[in-house]
Amino acid sequence: MAAELSQEQLSLTRRVGETVSFSCRETEQCDKKQVYWYQKTETTPFKVILRIDLADGKVNSRYNHPQKDDFSASRKSTGCELMITKISLSHSATYYCICWKRVPGGSSDSDRYLIFGSGTRLYITNEQIVKPVVSVYPAASRAHLEGKSSLLCVASDMFPPLVRFSWKRQKDNGTEEDVTSAEGEQLELRESGRTTSILLIPQRENSTYKYRCSVHHEGGTVEAQTEQGNEGLVTVFSSDSASCGDTVKESRGAED
């Protein structure tokens, strides 16, 4: 049941009457090359909208979704898309692509299981998109008793409120690697107005690596980097800035 299909669009913000499309990638692993699109609102369960056959592009809308005539789907070179040509407030929801995947070596329907995309939330509003304000700083925690230190990456004051975190660490030779593929444990905490990612790292790494937190948002990606291990100067900048001099914010660690 893990999210193995790729939906890179965390959220999309549109106005009434506009057009929107939701993308789904890595569909080559889907059994029979069939992808289902589902809608989930805050007050209703998952509802299947349609199925698209990636082999011939045929769309099947026989699932009696109350808005089925509002949706269409198409094949793309990297997967498929779900489209709404004229948005109304009733389309406010999260949209998921889902398909069946066959167990290696399996030959019957019982050898299949469902895999999901992470979902794309559609916000229908006239409100402007606002990038998050990002801060990174060390924090004291019980992890110190276990020989670990913790870094906090806080995203706040953004709209829409959905963000996705990723961490990288830079070695002394300048090379970077994803923390998810190295040592490190990540936790996430969502509160009203902000979301925090907590990275637990072995204390022996404190003076060896610099850490970079990337906050992915509909408005763009904002990054924050520690200059000295997990303490000291923290520089926050937008990854799509025009130049390296476009620094947004600098702040000292928690000890200041």
Secondary structure as GFF3:
##gff-version 3
##sequence-region A 1 256
A	DSSP	beta_strand	11	14	.	.	.	ID=ss1
A	DSSP	beta_strand	20	25	.	.	.	ID=ss2
A	DSSP	three_ten_helix	27	29	.	.	.	ID=ss3
A	DSSP	three_ten_helix	31	33	.	.	.	ID=ss4
A	DSSP	beta_strand	34	40	.	.	.	ID=ss5
A	DSSP	beta_strand	47	53	.	.	.	ID=ss6
A	DSSP	beta_strand	59	60	.	.	.	ID=ss7
A	DSSP	three_ten_helix	68	70	.	.	.	ID=ss8
A	DSSP	beta_strand	71	76	.	.	.	ID=ss9
A	DSSP	beta_strand	79	84	.	.	.	ID=ss10
A	DSSP	three_ten_helix	89	91	.	.	.	ID=ss11
A	DSSP	beta_strand	93	102	.	.	.	ID=ss12
A	DSSP	three_ten_helix	109	111	.	.	.	ID=ss13
A	DSSP	beta_strand	112	116	.	.	.	ID=ss14
A	DSSP	beta_strand	120	124	.	.	.	ID=ss15
A	DSSP	beta_strand	133	139	.	.	.	ID=ss16
A	DSSP	three_ten_helix	142	146	.	.	.	ID=ss17
A	DSSP	beta_strand	148	156	.	.	.	ID=ss18
A	DSSP	beta_strand	164	170	.	.	.	ID=ss19
A	DSSP	beta_strand	176	178	.	.	.	ID=ss20
A	DSSP	three_ten_helix	179	181	.	.	.	ID=ss21
A	DSSP	beta_strand	185	191	.	.	.	ID=ss22
A	DSSP	beta_strand	194	202	.	.	.	ID=ss23
A	DSSP	three_ten_helix	203	205	.	.	.	ID=ss24
A	DSSP	beta_strand	210	217	.	.	.	ID=ss25
A	DSSP	beta_strand	220	228	.	.	.	ID=ss26
A	DSSP	beta_strand	231	238	.	.	.	ID=ss27
A	DSSP	beta_strand	247	251	.	.	.	ID=ss28
###
